[in-house]
């Protein structure tokens, strides 16, 4: 296995999608969110640690399916369908209709 080719591919991807400009912001947001979510789970006000662990495992299981269906108008799987029902992801036509 050639690690330099893998690292070069990752560097090319990061440069292509311009992730390197916001790398510190991405890292900070990730750790802040993880910390607050864990603290809220430990307090048990809205959800507990068991719910958080279930959500993490469900997300990890569904993530490859979600990534393979990006851009597909018909959701396949539990999480993409849930996002559609809650109108988290809107299509461009709906956004442009609201602008008119």
Secondary structure, 3 states (H helix, E strand, C coil): CCHHHHHHHHHHHHHHCCCHHHHHHHHHHHHHHHHHHHHHHHHCCCCCHHHHHHHHHHHHHHHHHHHHCCCCCCCCCHHHHHHHHCCCCCCHHHHHHHHC
